[in-house]
Amino acid sequence: MVDNPNQSGIGIGTFFNLSAPSEEKVNDFINIYKKTGDKKNLLPVFKYLSPQINKRVSQFRAATLDSGVLKNEAKKILAKELKKFNPEKSSINTFAYDRLRRLQRFVTTYQNPVRMPENITMKIGLYKETYDDMRGKIGRDPSTVEVADELNWTTRQVSTMESYLNRIRNIMPDDTDTLQTFDPEYDKIELSYLSMKPEDQVIYDHLTGSHGKKKISASKLSTQSGFSYSQIRKAKKDIKDLLIGIK
């Protein structure tokens, strides 16, 4: 197997003109990508794997997502997973089709616009994109503080997002083929929490005993904190309106 596909006289541009590229040549491009991290080597790989990508995407025809969005997410998944590919254990087609099961996580996260308001959907997307970009740049998983600094969020908001996405991963094992749904009440509250102002989050946590805080009354919170009773009452109204607005 050649160390670099381009050295064999077949570059990426020429590759696209071939009607039936060999799996061996595709594996060569993958090896270069694994060594260099240069994503341009994935272009011919994605072209070769387009039947597998299209097959997985077609399984989600009923989802409220454009096929182009799903294909783009599929490529993001493969860009990450191909670093683990071992041609001695499976063919590239089998490997790719198997790893694209992870598309269901993406679909389930985004498929319900009624339960998940657009602003929250955008926050989830922004968080995931920022997290992945930072991990690629620094070569490790970024900390909560680092992500908060990058996004200009509070660490509380980042922690809530992390907890929420971890919960989704836990209820959606890789070997399931059935799209699972969220717990409506839990998700309605947790997702709306991300849209609350930082001060409203603090008040909500203390009044409900959420996120590790001890539950106390509004009057006691007013006494113990810097919030006036009128601030707390207004926050309660804002929170109620937010929850009602996404039912």
C-alpha positions as CSV (number, residue, x, y, z in Angstrom):
1,M,0.0,0.0,0.0
2,V,1.5,3.4,-1.0
3,D,2.2,6.0,1.7
4,N,0.7,8.8,-0.3
5,P,-2.0,8.3,-3.0
6,N,-0.7,11.3,-4.8
7,Q,2.8,9.7,-5.2
8,S,1.2,6.9,-7.2
9,G,0.2,9.4,-9.9
10,I,-3.5,9.6,-8.8
11,G,-4.3,12.9,-7.0
12,I,-7.5,13.9,-5.4
13,G,-8.6,15.8,-8.5
14,T,-8.0,12.8,-10.8
15,F,-9.7,10.5,-8.3
16,F,-13.1,12.1,-9.0
17,N,-12.8,11.2,-12.7
18,L,-12.5,7.5,-11.9
19,S,-15.8,5.6,-12.3
20,A,-14.9,2.8,-10.0
21,P,-12.1,3.7,-7.5
22,S,-10.7,0.7,-5.6
23,E,-11.2,0.3,-1.9
24,E,-7.5,0.0,-1.5
25,K,-7.0,3.5,-2.9
26,V,-9.7,4.8,-0.6
27,N,-7.9,3.2,2.4
28,D,-4.7,5.0,1.2
29,F,-6.5,8.4,1.5
30,I,-7.8,7.5,4.9
31,N,-4.3,6.6,6.1
32,I,-3.0,10.0,5.0
33,Y,-5.8,11.7,6.8
34,K,-5.1,9.7,10.0
35,K,-1.4,10.7,9.8
36,T,-1.8,14.4,8.8
37,G,-5.3,15.4,9.8
38,D,-5.7,17.1,6.4
39,K,-9.4,16.8,5.7
40,K,-9.0,17.4,1.9
41,N,-8.0,13.7,1.8
42,L,-11.6,12.9,3.0
43,L,-13.1,14.3,-0.2
44,P,-12.6,11.2,-2.3
45,V,-13.5,9.0,0.7
46,F,-16.8,10.7,1.1
47,K,-17.4,10.4,-2.6
48,Y,-16.7,6.6,-2.4
49,L,-18.9,6.3,0.7
50,S,-21.8,8.3,-0.7
51,P,-24.0,5.2,-1.2
52,Q,-23.6,4.3,2.5
53,I,-24.3,7.9,3.5
54,N,-27.4,8.2,1.3
55,K,-28.7,4.8,2.6
56,R,-28.4,6.0,6.3
57,V,-29.9,9.4,5.5
58,S,-32.9,7.8,3.7
59,Q,-33.8,6.0,7.0
60,F,-34.8,9.4,8.4
61,R,-37.1,10.6,5.6
62,A,-39.8,11.2,8.2
63,A,-37.6,13.5,10.3
64,T,-38.2,17.3,10.0
65,L,-34.6,17.8,8.7
66,D,-33.3,18.6,5.2
67,S,-31.3,15.7,3.7
68,G,-28.4,18.1,3.1
69,V,-28.2,18.8,6.8
70,L,-28.2,15.1,7.5
71,K,-25.5,14.4,4.9
72,N,-23.3,17.1,6.3
73,E,-23.7,15.7,9.8
74,A,-22.9,12.2,8.5
75,K,-19.6,13.5,7.1
76,K,-18.8,15.1,10.4
77,I,-19.4,11.7,12.1
78,L,-17.2,9.9,9.6
79,A,-14.4,12.5,9.9
80,K,-14.2,11.6,13.5
81,E,-14.8,7.9,13.3
82,L,-12.4,7.2,10.4
83,K,-9.5,7.9,12.7
84,K,-10.3,4.6,14.3
85,F,-10.7,2.6,11.1
86,N,-8.7,-0.6,10.7
87,P,-9.0,-2.2,7.3
88,E,-7.8,-5.6,8.8
89,K,-11.0,-5.7,10.9
90,S,-13.7,-4.7,8.4
91,S,-14.3,-3.1,5.0
92,I,-14.6,0.6,4.8
93,N,-18.2,0.3,3.6
94,T,-19.2,-1.9,6.6
95,F,-17.4,0.3,9.0
96,A,-18.9,3.5,7.7
97,Y,-22.5,2.2,7.6
98,D,-22.1,0.9,11.2
99,R,-20.7,4.2,12.5
100,L,-23.4,6.2,10.8
101,R,-25.9,4.8,13.3
102,R,-24.9,7.8,15.3
103,L,-27.0,9.9,13.0
104,Q,-30.0,9.0,15.1
105,R,-28.7,11.0,18.0
106,F,-28.5,14.1,15.8
107,V,-32.0,13.5,14.4
108,T,-33.6,12.9,17.8
109,T,-32.0,16.0,19.2
110,Y,-33.3,18.2,16.4
111,Q,-36.5,16.6,15.1
112,N,-39.1,18.1,17.4
113,P,-39.4,21.8,16.8
114,V,-42.4,22.1,19.1
115,R,-40.7,20.7,22.1
116,M,-37.4,22.3,21.3
117,P,-37.6,26.0,20.4
118,E,-35.4,27.4,17.6
119,N,-33.2,29.4,19.9
120,I,-32.4,26.4,22.0
121,T,-31.8,24.3,18.9
122,M,-29.3,26.9,17.8
123,K,-27.6,26.9,21.2
124,I,-27.1,23.1,21.0
125,G,-25.7,23.4,17.5
126,L,-23.4,26.3,18.6
127,Y,-22.2,24.4,21.6
128,K,-21.4,21.2,19.7
129,E,-19.6,23.0,16.9
130,T,-17.5,25.1,19.3
131,Y,-16.7,22.0,21.4
132,D,-15.6,20.0,18.4
133,D,-13.5,22.9,17.0
134,M,-11.8,23.5,20.4
135,R,-11.0,19.8,20.8
136,G,-9.5,19.7,17.3
137,K,-7.3,22.8,18.1
138,I,-6.0,21.8,21.5
139,G,-5.9,18.1,21.0
140,R,-8.1,17.2,24.0
141,D,-11.6,17.7,25.4
142,P,-12.0,21.3,26.5
143,S,-13.0,22.0,30.1
144,T,-16.3,23.6,31.1
145,V,-14.5,26.9,31.9
146,E,-12.7,26.9,28.5
147,V,-15.9,26.3,26.6
148,A,-17.7,29.0,28.6
149,D,-15.0,31.5,27.8
150,E,-15.1,30.6,24.1
151,L,-18.9,31.0,23.9
152,N,-19.1,33.9,26.4
153,W,-21.6,31.8,28.4
154,T,-21.7,31.3,32.2
155,T,-20.2,28.0,33.4
156,R,-23.6,27.2,34.8
157,Q,-25.1,27.3,31.2
158,V,-22.3,25.1,29.9
159,S,-22.7,22.6,32.7
160,T,-26.4,22.4,32.0
161,M,-25.8,21.8,28.3
162,E,-23.2,19.1,29.1
163,S,-25.6,17.4,31.5
164,Y,-28.4,17.5,29.0
165,L,-26.3,16.1,26.1
166,N,-24.9,13.4,28.3
167,R,-28.4,12.4,29.3
168,I,-29.3,12.0,25.6
169,R,-26.2,9.8,25.0
170,N,-27.2,7.6,28.0
171,I,-30.7,7.0,26.8
172,M,-29.6,6.3,23.2
173,P,-27.2,3.4,23.0
174,D,-25.5,2.8,19.7
175,D,-27.1,-0.6,19.1
176,T,-30.7,0.7,18.9
177,D,-32.4,1.2,15.6
178,T,-35.5,2.9,17.0
179,L,-35.7,6.6,17.4
180,Q,-36.3,7.3,21.0
181,T,-38.2,10.3,22.4
182,F,-37.4,12.6,25.2
183,D,-39.2,12.8,28.5
184,P,-41.5,15.8,27.7
185,E,-41.6,17.4,31.1
186,Y,-37.9,16.9,31.9
187,D,-36.8,18.2,28.6
188,K,-39.2,21.1,28.5
189,I,-37.7,22.4,31.8
190,E,-34.1,21.5,31.1
191,L,-34.1,23.1,27.7
192,S,-35.9,26.2,28.8
193,Y,-33.3,26.5,31.6
194,L,-30.7,27.2,28.9
195,S,-32.6,30.2,27.7
196,M,-33.0,31.8,31.2
197,K,-31.0,34.8,32.2
198,P,-28.2,33.9,34.7
199,E,-30.0,35.5,37.6
200,D,-33.2,33.7,36.8
201,Q,-31.3,30.4,36.7
202,V,-30.0,31.1,40.3
203,I,-33.5,31.9,41.5
204,Y,-35.0,28.9,39.7
205,D,-32.4,26.6,41.3
206,H,-33.1,27.8,44.8
207,L,-36.9,27.8,44.5
208,T,-37.1,24.3,43.0
209,G,-34.1,22.7,44.6
210,S,-32.6,22.0,41.2
211,H,-29.0,21.5,40.1
212,G,-27.7,20.6,43.6
213,K,-29.3,23.7,45.4
214,K,-31.3,23.4,48.5
215,K,-35.0,24.3,48.0
216,I,-36.0,27.4,49.9
217,S,-38.9,29.8,49.9
218,A,-39.0,33.1,48.0
219,S,-38.9,35.1,51.2
220,K,-36.0,33.2,52.6
221,L,-34.1,33.6,49.3
222,S,-34.7,37.3,49.4
223,T,-33.3,37.4,52.9
224,Q,-30.2,35.3,52.1
225,S,-29.4,36.6,48.7
226,G,-28.9,40.0,47.0
227,F,-32.3,39.6,45.2
228,S,-35.2,41.7,46.2
229,Y,-38.6,40.1,46.6
230,S,-39.9,42.0,43.6
231,Q,-36.9,40.7,41.5
232,I,-37.8,37.1,42.6
233,R,-41.4,37.6,41.8
234,K,-40.6,38.9,38.4
235,A,-38.2,36.1,37.7
236,K,-40.9,33.5,38.7
237,K,-43.3,35.1,36.2
238,D,-40.6,35.1,33.5
239,I,-39.8,31.5,34.1
240,K,-43.5,30.5,34.1
241,D,-44.0,32.4,30.8
242,L,-41.0,30.6,29.3
243,L,-42.3,27.2,30.3
244,I,-45.8,27.8,29.1
245,G,-44.4,29.2,25.8
246,I,-42.8,25.9,24.8
247,K,-45.5,23.5,25.8
